[in-house]
Amino acid sequence: MKITALAGGVGGAKLAHGFSKLLDSNEFNVIVNTGDDFEHFGLYISPDMDTVCYTLAELSNSKTGWGRENESFNVLETIKELGGPEWFILGDKDIAYHLERTRKIKMGYSLTRTSLELERALGLKHKIFPMCDEKVSTFVDTVELGEIPFQEYFVKHKCQPIVSGFRFNGIGSARITEEAKNSLEQADIVVICPSNPFVSISPIISLEGVREILKQKYVIAVSPIIGGAAVKGPLAKMLNELGWDIHPRSILRMYQDFLNCFYIAPEDFDEDIKNNASGIIVKEENIFLPNINSRKKLAFNIINHMKEIQH
Ligand code: FO1
C-alpha cells in the first residue's frame, strides 16, 4: 500500500506523523506546501517543511507545534538588544537548520535536494518533498492593509486583518517536482491532511497538472474543522470572512471535484452532510490528533478503509 499525503504545517504534520509510524519508507511520502516560504535575515525559511520534518523526527515544540523542543533563544535575544526585527521567533537550533538550508541553496542545490539531505540528517526514513523547487509566495489580501506577505499576516499581524482573498505569486511558472509527481502517480491513495485548504493545500493543488492527477486517484481528506472551529490557526476566521460556513461541508465543497472520501468528527456528522456529498463517502471518526495514539489510530483507520475498498 502506497500513500502520499499533501500537507501544510501543524495540522497536516500530525496526521503525517501517524502514518509515518505505521508505514515503511517505500509506502509513505509527504508533499508539502512551500507557499509560506520566505527570506528573513537572509535565511531561507520553509515553515511547513520545517514543521512536518520536525514533527516526524519528534523534535517539534509540543506547545506551539512549530519550532523545536528544548530550544534556546540567544540569537533572537541578541537581535532584540540590537534593535532588529523580533516578530518572527527563531530558536538557535532552528536558525542552524535555516543556515544549513540557505548554504546548500546558495551552493546551487535545488530545494528538493536540500530538503532530502536535511531530512537524512534528522534521521527521517520517509521522504518529505517540497511541492516545487521554484519560488512560490502566498500573499493575503486584507481589508485593512491591502495585500501582505503570508508570514506578515500570520505572525506579525497575528491573523487579525480581515481576509478578502489569496494570491500565490509564481504559481503559474512553478512546476510540481518530478519526485513529488512520481510519488502522487505511484500512490494507491492520496490523503489530504487536515491543513488549511486556502493557504496550505490550495498552493499544492494549483500547480499545473496536480488536480488532473488527483482526479485519477482515490483521494481521502480529513476535515481541519471540528465542531464549528479550526483545530489550530486562522481557518475558521478566514471561512467566516470569505462568506463560507464554518463547517466541514465548506471543505468538502472545495475538494469535491477530486474527492472520494471525507473524514469528519462525530459532532459534525449528520444525514445532511452524508446525503449531500455527491457520491463522496463521508466517514465519522475521531479526527482530533493531540497525541501519537490518536494520530496512529486515524492513520490505521484510513489504511483499513483503503484495504476494504481494494477488496
Ligand atoms: N508561527 C508563529 O505563530 N509565530 C512565530 O514566531 C513563528 C516562527 C516560526 C519559525 C520557524 C518556522 O518553521 C515556523 C514558525 N512559525 C511561527 C510557524 C509558521 O510561520 C506557520 O505555522 C506556518 O507558516 C503556517 O502553516
Residues whose N, C-alpha, C, O or C-beta is under 5 A from the ligand:
A	BS01	FO1	G9 D36 S46 P47 D50 W66 G67 W87 F88 I89 F154 V155
